[in-house]
Amino acid sequence: MKTEVAIVGAGPAGSIAAHRLAAAGARVALLERATFPRDKACGDGVSAHGLAALERTGLGEWASQFTAPEVLRLTSPDGQVLDVQPEPVNGHCYGRTIPRRLLDARLAQAAAEAGAHLLEGTRVRSVERANGCPLRIAAEGVTVEAQMVILADGSNAPVTRRMGLVQGPPELIAIRQYLAGDTGPDKRMEIHFEPWITPGYTWLFPMGAGHVNVGTGTFTRRVHQDGVALKDILARFTSDPAAMGERLAQAEPAGPVRGHPLHTRMEDTRTHAERVLVVGDAAGLVSPLSGEGIARAMESGEMAAAHALMALAAGDFSARALAAYTRDLRARYAAEQRAARFLQRALHAPRLLNRIFRKLRRDEDLAMLIGFIILSHRSPRLALRPATLVRLLT
C-alpha cells in the first residue's frame, strides 16, 4: 500500500493529524493496533483547549452532550477542603468528561470521514528508513510505503522507542476505574492530595447518570522501587469517609481497574527526524502537574499535520526541514512543562501544600487561578509570577 503520510496510532493526536491532512487532500493511512471502540486508562477530562480542538474538527456539538463539571473540590494532605467554581469563559465551559472509548472512536471516525484510510487491528512492527527513499512501515497484514510517518503511539511509545527517538521510561503512572451508583453532586469533580499518595493525588470525575471515573497516580519510581500499591490506595480512597463522605457508599465497579504510564518529559524525545514527526504523549507532552494530555495531543496533531503539508508541498522531508515542527512544539509547550514541573515539587512537600491551601481558602481570586491551572485552562507559568508567589507564600 502506498500513501503520502502514515500515522501510527489513532488516539487523539494521530486521529486529529489524519483528519487535518485528509481534509487538505493528502493521502493518509491511519494505523491502529486495537479495534474501535477500545478502552484507554485515562481521567477522561477534556479541557477547554481540547474542546476547542474538537470544535475545529467539527465535533463541538457532539462533545456538548457530555458532562461539564461546574465545581472543583480540592483537599489538602491535612484535610482542608477548598471548593472552586470557575465561571464559564466567553460562554464556554472549562472542560467536559468524555469517556476515551467514545472520544477516540469518534475522532478516528472523523478522520475516516475526511478521507483517511483507517486500518484497525494493525500493529506496526517496524519503520524502515533509507536516505532519500520513502519509508517502509511493516505492520500486521499490511506493508505501507509512505513519504512521511507521524508517530502517535502514546506514552509507552513502542515504535518511537524502537526508532531510538525516546530515552528513559515514563515518569508517572496512574490507574482508574469506573464506578456506578455515585450519590454525590453530579457536577462536582474532586482532586485529593492525600498524605498516603503524596507526591501524587487521587481524583473523582463525574461522568453523568451516577457514573464516576475514580483514580490515583504518582511517580513510576514509587511503584517500582518503593512498592507503592496503587490499587490499595484507590480502594482506600473510595471507602474513605473523610474524603468521600457517603457518596460512594452504594457504588459498584462498572469496569476493571486499568493503569497507564504518563510521559511528561519533552526533553527525552526527539520529536522530528528525516521523514518523521512525533506527537502527543509519545512526544512527552503530558502535563507533569495535572497529568492532562488530551488537549496537547490534539494540538500537536494539528501542528504536525500543518508541517507535514508544508513538507509534501516542498518535497523536502529532511530532518533540517522538519526541525521547524520541533521549534514550534517547544515554543508552545517547553516553558509550560518547566513551570508545571516546578509546581509539581510542591506535591513532594505536604507542609508546603497545606500552607498553600490555607492561603487559597482566604483568597478567592488566587484559588480560582490555581483551580484553572490544575484544570489546564490557564498556564502554570502564571503561578510563578513574583506577585503570585508572594500571595501564595506570605
C-alpha beads as a LAMMPS data file, in Angstrom:
LAMMPS data file: protein, C-alpha beads

394 atoms
393 bonds

1 atom types
1 bond types

-500.0 500.0 xlo xhi
-500.0 500.0 ylo yhi
-500.0 500.0 zlo zhi

Masses

1 110.0

Atoms # bond

1 1 1 0.000 0.000 0.000
2 1 1 1.347 3.433 -0.944
3 1 1 0.384 6.693 0.715
4 1 1 1.816 10.119 1.425
5 1 1 1.625 10.082 5.229
6 1 1 1.346 7.069 7.511
7 1 1 0.228 7.721 11.086
8 1 1 0.982 5.200 13.818
9 1 1 -1.718 5.323 16.496
10 1 1 -5.318 6.519 16.250
11 1 1 -5.607 8.240 19.607
12 1 1 -6.465 11.947 19.786
13 1 1 -3.090 13.072 18.369
14 1 1 -2.993 10.621 15.480
15 1 1 -6.643 10.966 14.507
16 1 1 -6.566 14.765 14.567
17 1 1 -3.424 14.755 12.402
18 1 1 -5.076 12.317 9.996
19 1 1 -8.222 14.424 9.848
20 1 1 -6.341 17.633 9.072
21 1 1 -4.171 16.005 6.420
22 1 1 -7.016 14.172 4.706
23 1 1 -9.229 17.260 4.755
24 1 1 -6.413 19.132 2.977
25 1 1 -6.277 16.488 0.256
26 1 1 -3.298 14.417 1.387
27 1 1 -3.337 10.634 1.131
28 1 1 -3.214 9.281 4.681
29 1 1 -3.071 5.835 6.259
30 1 1 -4.044 5.753 9.948
31 1 1 -2.810 2.556 11.611
32 1 1 -4.290 1.492 14.960
33 1 1 -3.314 -1.725 16.727
34 1 1 -6.689 -2.043 18.514
35 1 1 -10.223 -2.177 17.131
36 1 1 -12.719 0.552 17.975
37 1 1 -14.334 1.082 20.351
38 1 1 -11.400 0.375 22.627
39 1 1 -10.812 1.426 26.204
40 1 1 -7.960 3.601 27.440
41 1 1 -6.944 4.245 31.036
42 1 1 -7.429 7.982 31.491
43 1 1 -9.133 10.528 33.705
44 1 1 -11.381 11.359 30.705
45 1 1 -11.109 15.092 31.340
46 1 1 -11.082 17.215 28.174
47 1 1 -10.042 20.784 28.967
48 1 1 -11.317 23.917 27.258
49 1 1 -8.333 23.766 24.894
50 1 1 -9.285 20.222 23.974
51 1 1 -12.898 21.224 23.405
52 1 1 -11.675 23.979 21.099
53 1 1 -9.745 21.386 19.070
54 1 1 -12.885 19.248 18.847
55 1 1 -14.785 22.318 17.660
56 1 1 -12.199 22.841 14.914
57 1 1 -12.712 19.215 13.892
58 1 1 -16.460 19.716 13.571
59 1 1 -17.221 17.786 16.758
60 1 1 -18.233 20.640 19.034
61 1 1 -21.928 19.749 19.006
62 1 1 -21.112 16.068 19.565
63 1 1 -18.944 16.942 22.579
64 1 1 -21.651 19.134 24.110
65 1 1 -23.675 16.079 25.196
66 1 1 -21.107 15.098 27.841
67 1 1 -20.928 16.195 31.471
68 1 1 -19.488 19.640 32.120
69 1 1 -18.389 19.845 35.794
70 1 1 -19.112 23.166 37.445
71 1 1 -17.296 22.821 40.782
72 1 1 -13.762 21.662 41.525
73 1 1 -13.216 20.348 45.057
74 1 1 -9.636 20.173 46.293
75 1 1 -8.456 18.728 49.603
76 1 1 -5.039 19.160 51.203
77 1 1 -2.932 16.478 52.920
78 1 1 -4.202 17.703 56.311
79 1 1 -7.847 17.584 55.210
80 1 1 -8.620 21.206 54.312
81 1 1 -11.439 21.439 51.760
82 1 1 -11.488 24.048 49.017
83 1 1 -14.351 24.372 46.519
84 1 1 -13.642 26.396 43.398
85 1 1 -16.383 27.306 40.943
86 1 1 -14.807 28.788 37.830
87 1 1 -17.035 30.940 35.681
88 1 1 -17.501 29.964 32.027
89 1 1 -15.078 31.779 29.749
90 1 1 -16.635 33.532 26.755
91 1 1 -19.745 31.470 27.295
92 1 1 -17.856 28.168 27.117
93 1 1 -17.351 25.674 29.928
94 1 1 -13.825 24.951 31.127
95 1 1 -13.962 21.236 30.368
96 1 1 -16.012 18.074 29.946
97 1 1 -15.594 14.447 30.924
98 1 1 -15.731 12.290 27.788
99 1 1 -15.023 8.538 28.043
100 1 1 -11.973 7.699 25.974
101 1 1 -13.643 4.712 24.352
102 1 1 -16.142 7.177 22.856
103 1 1 -13.783 10.087 22.223
104 1 1 -11.123 8.072 20.434
105 1 1 -13.630 6.163 18.319
106 1 1 -15.371 9.373 17.237
107 1 1 -12.090 11.075 16.341
108 1 1 -10.956 8.068 14.286
109 1 1 -14.342 8.072 12.551
110 1 1 -13.968 11.779 11.771
111 1 1 -10.551 11.106 10.237
112 1 1 -12.019 8.350 8.074
113 1 1 -14.919 10.578 7.041
114 1 1 -12.393 13.206 5.948
115 1 1 -10.734 10.637 3.674
116 1 1 -8.051 8.960 5.798
117 1 1 -7.614 5.213 5.297
118 1 1 -8.226 3.788 8.790
119 1 1 -6.610 0.398 9.412
120 1 1 -7.790 -1.067 12.719
121 1 1 -6.268 -4.151 14.343
122 1 1 -2.980 -3.282 12.667
123 1 1 0.033 -3.375 14.966
124 1 1 3.102 -1.681 13.478
125 1 1 6.223 -3.821 13.791
126 1 1 8.868 -1.562 12.293
127 1 1 9.560 1.584 10.322
128 1 1 12.468 1.255 7.926
129 1 1 14.325 4.331 6.743
130 1 1 16.771 4.743 3.882
131 1 1 18.343 8.040 2.828
132 1 1 16.276 9.768 0.169
133 1 1 13.736 6.941 -0.086
134 1 1 10.146 6.621 1.139
135 1 1 9.580 4.918 4.462
136 1 1 8.517 1.291 4.673
137 1 1 6.120 0.574 7.555
138 1 1 5.756 -3.132 8.330
139 1 1 2.524 -3.953 10.174
140 1 1 0.306 -6.945 10.778
141 1 1 -1.271 -7.868 7.470
142 1 1 -0.016 -4.880 5.512
143 1 1 3.118 -3.063 4.408
144 1 1 2.771 0.674 3.877
145 1 1 5.117 2.832 1.825
146 1 1 4.911 6.498 2.787
147 1 1 6.752 9.748 2.226
148 1 1 6.387 10.576 5.925
149 1 1 5.321 8.989 9.192
150 1 1 3.726 10.658 12.199
151 1 1 4.297 8.673 15.377
152 1 1 1.351 8.915 17.776
153 1 1 1.905 5.710 19.730
154 1 1 1.299 7.056 23.247
155 1 1 3.350 7.209 26.425
156 1 1 4.672 3.674 26.033
157 1 1 5.746 4.708 22.505
158 1 1 6.854 1.247 21.342
159 1 1 7.551 2.236 17.742
160 1 1 9.058 5.604 18.651
161 1 1 11.380 3.858 21.121
162 1 1 12.453 1.219 18.612
163 1 1 13.409 4.048 16.286
164 1 1 15.652 5.490 19.013
165 1 1 13.659 8.704 19.409
166 1 1 12.707 8.297 23.107
167 1 1 15.119 7.953 26.008
168 1 1 14.098 6.955 29.518
169 1 1 10.848 5.440 30.841
170 1 1 7.605 7.338 31.538
171 1 1 7.868 9.317 34.783
172 1 1 4.338 8.948 36.122
173 1 1 1.837 6.117 36.375
174 1 1 -1.884 6.200 37.107
175 1 1 -4.797 3.810 37.450
176 1 1 -8.505 4.447 37.106
177 1 1 -11.826 2.644 37.486
178 1 1 -15.409 3.451 36.557
179 1 1 -17.991 3.179 39.336
180 1 1 -21.786 3.274 39.125
181 1 1 -24.054 4.387 41.941
182 1 1 -22.459 7.701 42.932
183 1 1 -24.881 9.738 45.027
184 1 1 -22.796 12.914 45.217
185 1 1 -23.161 16.170 43.262
186 1 1 -23.175 15.262 39.581
187 1 1 -21.328 18.438 38.549
188 1 1 -18.530 18.342 41.155
189 1 1 -15.128 16.954 40.224
190 1 1 -12.673 16.245 43.027
191 1 1 -8.895 16.107 43.417
192 1 1 -7.467 14.963 46.746
193 1 1 -3.832 15.402 47.783
194 1 1 -3.928 12.671 50.409
195 1 1 -0.838 12.015 52.542
196 1 1 -0.566 8.339 51.600
197 1 1 -0.206 9.066 47.865
198 1 1 1.984 12.201 48.152
199 1 1 3.646 13.045 45.824
200 1 1 0.610 12.437 43.673
201 1 1 -3.145 12.676 44.043
202 1 1 -6.450 10.847 43.778
203 1 1 -9.440 12.011 41.760
204 1 1 -13.151 11.614 41.191
205 1 1 -14.583 12.927 37.924
206 1 1 -18.360 12.780 37.305
207 1 1 -19.459 11.116 34.066
208 1 1 -23.226 11.587 34.446
209 1 1 -26.100 9.290 35.444
210 1 1 -24.397 8.305 38.689
211 1 1 -21.204 7.123 36.984
212 1 1 -17.787 8.416 38.027
213 1 1 -14.188 7.968 36.995
214 1 1 -12.003 7.461 40.081
215 1 1 -8.257 7.090 40.020
216 1 1 -4.882 7.788 41.524
217 1 1 -1.385 8.447 40.233
218 1 1 2.161 9.045 41.352
219 1 1 5.759 8.714 40.196
220 1 1 6.666 5.456 38.483
221 1 1 9.674 5.008 40.747
222 1 1 7.419 4.960 43.814
223 1 1 5.557 1.981 42.384
224 1 1 8.569 0.071 41.086
225 1 1 11.150 0.959 43.742
226 1 1 9.131 1.807 46.858
227 1 1 6.418 -0.791 46.408
228 1 1 3.506 1.659 46.462
229 1 1 0.360 -0.329 45.579
230 1 1 -1.929 1.954 43.592
231 1 1 -4.872 -0.460 43.736
232 1 1 -4.746 -0.423 47.537
233 1 1 -4.586 3.372 47.556
234 1 1 -7.564 3.605 45.200
235 1 1 -9.587 1.191 47.349
236 1 1 -8.714 3.220 50.451
237 1 1 -9.706 6.447 48.728
238 1 1 -13.125 5.245 47.542
239 1 1 -14.017 3.950 51.014
240 1 1 -12.594 6.890 52.994
241 1 1 -15.460 8.754 54.712
242 1 1 -13.215 11.771 55.357
243 1 1 -12.726 12.264 51.624
244 1 1 -15.862 10.776 50.108
245 1 1 -18.474 11.025 52.820
246 1 1 -21.279 8.678 51.781
247 1 1 -21.280 9.486 48.076
248 1 1 -19.725 6.150 47.072
249 1 1 -21.250 4.030 49.834
250 1 1 -23.530 2.233 47.363
251 1 1 -21.235 2.443 44.341
252 1 1 -20.243 -0.681 42.435
253 1 1 -17.482 -1.238 39.861
254 1 1 -18.620 -0.593 36.299
255 1 1 -15.394 -1.869 34.789
256 1 1 -11.940 -3.148 35.718
257 1 1 -9.088 -1.152 37.208
258 1 1 -6.798 -0.091 34.378
259 1 1 -3.369 1.522 34.509
260 1 1 -1.291 3.586 32.150
261 1 1 2.106 5.353 32.202
262 1 1 2.433 9.082 31.567
263 1 1 5.375 10.503 29.608
264 1 1 5.947 14.107 30.720
265 1 1 9.497 14.919 29.600
266 1 1 9.719 16.624 26.220
267 1 1 13.491 16.729 26.564
268 1 1 13.619 12.915 26.476
269 1 1 12.122 12.753 22.984
270 1 1 13.466 13.724 19.582
271 1 1 10.249 14.961 18.040
272 1 1 11.498 15.029 14.458
273 1 1 13.887 13.146 12.207
274 1 1 14.152 12.610 8.468
275 1 1 10.584 11.924 7.269
276 1 1 9.378 11.541 10.884
277 1 1 7.353 13.648 13.339
278 1 1 6.366 12.631 16.889
279 1 1 3.148 13.873 18.525
280 1 1 1.080 13.648 21.682
281 1 1 2.059 11.511 24.644
282 1 1 4.920 9.959 22.670
283 1 1 6.421 13.446 22.457
284 1 1 6.304 13.864 26.253
285 1 1 3.533 16.451 26.204
286 1 1 1.561 15.196 29.228
287 1 1 1.426 17.847 31.959
288 1 1 3.774 16.953 34.848
289 1 1 1.407 18.768 37.210
290 1 1 -2.051 17.506 36.298
291 1 1 -1.367 14.507 34.078
292 1 1 -3.622 16.023 31.406
293 1 1 -2.600 15.221 27.859
294 1 1 -5.638 15.048 25.588
295 1 1 -5.694 18.710 24.558
296 1 1 -1.950 18.821 23.948
297 1 1 -2.178 15.622 21.946
298 1 1 -4.796 17.103 19.639
299 1 1 -2.980 20.414 19.307
300 1 1 0.303 18.699 18.460
301 1 1 -1.546 16.595 15.901
302 1 1 -2.752 19.790 14.264
303 1 1 0.771 21.215 14.294
304 1 1 2.282 18.057 12.829
305 1 1 -0.317 17.985 10.054
306 1 1 0.483 21.587 9.126
307 1 1 4.216 20.845 8.913
308 1 1 3.625 17.613 7.012
309 1 1 1.573 19.508 4.436
310 1 1 4.412 22.007 4.011
311 1 1 6.899 19.163 3.574
312 1 1 4.674 17.475 0.986
313 1 1 4.256 20.733 -0.926
314 1 1 8.012 21.395 -0.930
315 1 1 9.018 17.781 -1.479
316 1 1 11.539 18.242 1.346
317 1 1 11.351 15.628 4.111
318 1 1 14.788 16.198 5.563
319 1 1 15.406 16.495 9.282
320 1 1 16.518 20.053 8.688
321 1 1 13.209 20.995 7.083
322 1 1 11.126 19.206 9.735
323 1 1 13.052 20.831 12.577
324 1 1 10.600 23.725 12.316
325 1 1 7.965 21.443 13.841
326 1 1 10.104 20.818 16.911
327 1 1 10.816 24.541 17.238
328 1 1 7.096 25.304 17.137
329 1 1 6.347 22.499 19.594
330 1 1 8.930 23.765 22.068
331 1 1 7.815 27.357 21.672
332 1 1 4.283 26.280 22.558
333 1 1 4.940 23.800 25.376
334 1 1 8.508 23.798 26.738
335 1 1 8.057 26.711 29.146
336 1 1 4.688 25.287 30.220
337 1 1 6.314 21.945 31.029
338 1 1 9.125 23.562 33.017
339 1 1 6.679 25.608 35.070
340 1 1 4.448 22.587 35.686
341 1 1 7.439 20.541 36.815
342 1 1 8.468 23.308 39.220
343 1 1 4.976 23.416 40.725
344 1 1 4.981 19.638 40.893
345 1 1 7.638 19.895 43.572
346 1 1 5.003 21.226 45.961
347 1 1 3.477 17.745 45.859
348 1 1 6.660 16.443 47.494
349 1 1 6.167 18.742 50.487
350 1 1 2.853 18.190 52.325
351 1 1 3.599 21.017 54.779
352 1 1 4.032 23.472 51.919
353 1 1 0.865 22.208 50.250
354 1 1 -1.077 22.610 53.495
355 1 1 0.229 26.151 53.823
356 1 1 -0.804 26.980 50.262
357 1 1 -4.299 25.635 50.933
358 1 1 -4.661 27.901 53.975
359 1 1 -3.786 30.839 51.767
360 1 1 -6.180 29.774 48.988
361 1 1 -9.060 29.435 51.429
362 1 1 -8.636 33.135 52.276
363 1 1 -8.052 34.409 48.722
364 1 1 -10.866 33.560 46.305
365 1 1 -9.201 35.067 43.238
366 1 1 -5.978 33.190 43.898
367 1 1 -7.920 29.967 44.455
368 1 1 -9.648 30.497 41.097
369 1 1 -6.302 30.928 39.354
370 1 1 -4.837 27.769 40.896
371 1 1 -8.018 25.880 40.062
372 1 1 -7.774 26.941 36.439
373 1 1 -4.106 25.887 36.353
374 1 1 -4.963 22.446 37.748
375 1 1 -7.686 22.136 35.101
376 1 1 -5.124 23.037 32.392
377 1 1 -7.220 26.067 31.499
378 1 1 -4.535 28.581 32.473
379 1 1 -0.768 28.406 32.131
380 1 1 1.225 27.140 35.148
381 1 1 3.639 29.975 34.457
382 1 1 1.078 32.358 35.936
383 1 1 1.628 30.793 39.360
384 1 1 5.342 31.570 39.151
385 1 1 4.964 35.296 38.656
386 1 1 6.609 37.114 41.575
387 1 1 3.371 38.754 42.665
388 1 1 1.542 35.416 42.659
389 1 1 4.306 33.671 44.573
390 1 1 4.221 36.379 47.215
391 1 1 0.473 35.899 47.594
392 1 1 0.881 32.127 47.829
393 1 1 3.731 32.022 50.295
394 1 1 3.243 35.014 52.608

Bonds

1 1 1 2
2 1 2 3
3 1 3 4
4 1 4 5
5 1 5 6
6 1 6 7
7 1 7 8
8 1 8 9
9 1 9 10
10 1 10 11
11 1 11 12
12 1 12 13
13 1 13 14
14 1 14 15
15 1 15 16
16 1 16 17
17 1 17 18
18 1 18 19
19 1 19 20
20 1 20 21
21 1 21 22
22 1 22 23
23 1 23 24
24 1 24 25
25 1 25 26
26 1 26 27
27 1 27 28
28 1 28 29
29 1 29 30
30 1 30 31
31 1 31 32
32 1 32 33
33 1 33 34
34 1 34 35
35 1 35 36
36 1 36 37
37 1 37 38
38 1 38 39
39 1 39 40
40 1 40 41
41 1 41 42
42 1 42 43
43 1 43 44
44 1 44 45
45 1 45 46
46 1 46 47
47 1 47 48
48 1 48 49
49 1 49 50
50 1 50 51
51 1 51 52
52 1 52 53
53 1 53 54
54 1 54 55
55 1 55 56
56 1 56 57
57 1 57 58
58 1 58 59
59 1 59 60
60 1 60 61
61 1 61 62
62 1 62 63
63 1 63 64
64 1 64 65
65 1 65 66
66 1 66 67
67 1 67 68
68 1 68 69
69 1 69 70
70 1 70 71
71 1 71 72
72 1 72 73
73 1 73 74
74 1 74 75
75 1 75 76
76 1 76 77
77 1 77 78
78 1 78 79
79 1 79 80
80 1 80 81
81 1 81 82
82 1 82 83
83 1 83 84
84 1 84 85
85 1 85 86
86 1 86 87
87 1 87 88
88 1 88 89
89 1 89 90
90 1 90 91
91 1 91 92
92 1 92 93
93 1 93 94
94 1 94 95
95 1 95 96
96 1 96 97
97 1 97 98
98 1 98 99
99 1 99 100
100 1 100 101
101 1 101 102
102 1 102 103
103 1 103 104
104 1 104 105
105 1 105 106
106 1 106 107
107 1 107 108
108 1 108 109
109 1 109 110
110 1 110 111
111 1 111 112
112 1 112 113
113 1 113 114
114 1 114 115
115 1 115 116
116 1 116 117
117 1 117 118
118 1 118 119
119 1 119 120
120 1 120 121
121 1 121 122
122 1 122 123
123 1 123 124
124 1 124 125
125 1 125 126
126 1 126 127
127 1 127 128
128 1 128 129
129 1 129 130
130 1 130 131
131 1 131 132
132 1 132 133
133 1 133 134
134 1 134 135
135 1 135 136
136 1 136 137
137 1 137 138
138 1 138 139
139 1 139 140
140 1 140 141
141 1 141 142
142 1 142 143
143 1 143 144
144 1 144 145
145 1 145 146
146 1 146 147
147 1 147 148
148 1 148 149
149 1 149 150
150 1 150 151
151 1 151 152
152 1 152 153
153 1 153 154
154 1 154 155
155 1 155 156
156 1 156 157
157 1 157 158
158 1 158 159
159 1 159 160
160 1 160 161
161 1 161 162
162 1 162 163
163 1 163 164
164 1 164 165
165 1 165 166
166 1 166 167
167 1 167 168
168 1 168 169
169 1 169 170
170 1 170 171
171 1 171 172
172 1 172 173
173 1 173 174
174 1 174 175
175 1 175 176
176 1 176 177
177 1 177 178
178 1 178 179
179 1 179 180
180 1 180 181
181 1 181 182
182 1 182 183
183 1 183 184
184 1 184 185
185 1 185 186
186 1 186 187
187 1 187 188
188 1 188 189
189 1 189 190
190 1 190 191
191 1 191 192
192 1 192 193
193 1 193 194
194 1 194 195
195 1 195 196
196 1 196 197
197 1 197 198
198 1 198 199
199 1 199 200
200 1 200 201
201 1 201 202
202 1 202 203
203 1 203 204
204 1 204 205
205 1 205 206
206 1 206 207
207 1 207 208
208 1 208 209
209 1 209 210
210 1 210 211
211 1 211 212
212 1 212 213
213 1 213 214
214 1 214 215
215 1 215 216
216 1 216 217
217 1 217 218
218 1 218 219
219 1 219 220
220 1 220 221
221 1 221 222
222 1 222 223
223 1 223 224
224 1 224 225
225 1 225 226
226 1 226 227
227 1 227 228
228 1 228 229
229 1 229 230
230 1 230 231
231 1 231 232
232 1 232 233
233 1 233 234
234 1 234 235
235 1 235 236
236 1 236 237
237 1 237 238
238 1 238 239
239 1 239 240
240 1 240 241
241 1 241 242
242 1 242 243
243 1 243 244
244 1 244 245
245 1 245 246
246 1 246 247
247 1 247 248
248 1 248 249
249 1 249 250
250 1 250 251
251 1 251 252
252 1 252 253
253 1 253 254
254 1 254 255
255 1 255 256
256 1 256 257
257 1 257 258
258 1 258 259
259 1 259 260
260 1 260 261
261 1 261 262
262 1 262 263
263 1 263 264
264 1 264 265
265 1 265 266
266 1 266 267
267 1 267 268
268 1 268 269
269 1 269 270
270 1 270 271
271 1 271 272
272 1 272 273
273 1 273 274
274 1 274 275
275 1 275 276
276 1 276 277
277 1 277 278
278 1 278 279
279 1 279 280
280 1 280 281
281 1 281 282
282 1 282 283
283 1 283 284
284 1 284 285
285 1 285 286
286 1 286 287
287 1 287 288
288 1 288 289
289 1 289 290
290 1 290 291
291 1 291 292
292 1 292 293
293 1 293 294
294 1 294 295
295 1 295 296
296 1 296 297
297 1 297 298
298 1 298 299
299 1 299 300
300 1 300 301
301 1 301 302
302 1 302 303
303 1 303 304
304 1 304 305
305 1 305 306
306 1 306 307
307 1 307 308
308 1 308 309
309 1 309 310
310 1 310 311
311 1 311 312
312 1 312 313
313 1 313 314
314 1 314 315
315 1 315 316
316 1 316 317
317 1 317 318
318 1 318 319
319 1 319 320
320 1 320 321
321 1 321 322
322 1 322 323
323 1 323 324
324 1 324 325
325 1 325 326
326 1 326 327
327 1 327 328
328 1 328 329
329 1 329 330
330 1 330 331
331 1 331 332
332 1 332 333
333 1 333 334
334 1 334 335
335 1 335 336
336 1 336 337
337 1 337 338
338 1 338 339
339 1 339 340
340 1 340 341
341 1 341 342
342 1 342 343
343 1 343 344
344 1 344 345
345 1 345 346
346 1 346 347
347 1 347 348
348 1 348 349
349 1 349 350
350 1 350 351
351 1 351 352
352 1 352 353
353 1 353 354
354 1 354 355
355 1 355 356
356 1 356 357
357 1 357 358
358 1 358 359
359 1 359 360
360 1 360 361
361 1 361 362
362 1 362 363
363 1 363 364
364 1 364 365
365 1 365 366
366 1 366 367
367 1 367 368
368 1 368 369
369 1 369 370
370 1 370 371
371 1 371 372
372 1 372 373
373 1 373 374
374 1 374 375
375 1 375 376
376 1 376 377
377 1 377 378
378 1 378 379
379 1 379 380
380 1 380 381
381 1 381 382
382 1 382 383
383 1 383 384
384 1 384 385
385 1 385 386
386 1 386 387
387 1 387 388
388 1 388 389
389 1 389 390
390 1 390 391
391 1 391 392
392 1 392 393
393 1 393 394
